[in-house]
Amino acid sequence: MKYRAFRIDTQWIKNGRTVDGWFVLGQRSTDINWSLLHEAENLEAAREFVQGIRDDQPVYGPDGYAVEM
């Protein structure tokens, strides 16, 4: 398992600025950092992306609660 968990967030730092959007982050099993995996157009697109790469890991939404998959 490459990632321990996934998170869908609405803000990310890009080129030194905070930008709004839908971002999929993955937490690796080797450390606790969240890496940017994908930038989506909406929540449904972000969920579809995660659905394609996740096994049984938890997925968290922007509010910190689990997202139904």
C-alpha positions, 0 to 999 in steps of 0.5 A: 500500500503506497498511501495510508490515507487520502484527503480532498481539500479545497485550498492548496499552496501553488507557486507561493500562493494559496489557491482555491479548488479541489485537490486530492492529497495522499499520505504516504506510509513512510512519513506523515506528509500529504502530497498533492496527487491531483487537481480536480474540477469538483468534488465528484471528479476528486472522488472518482480519482480517489476511487480509481487508486484506493484500496481500503484506505480512509478518505477525508473531506475538507471538513476533516470527516470521512467521505463516503465512497 
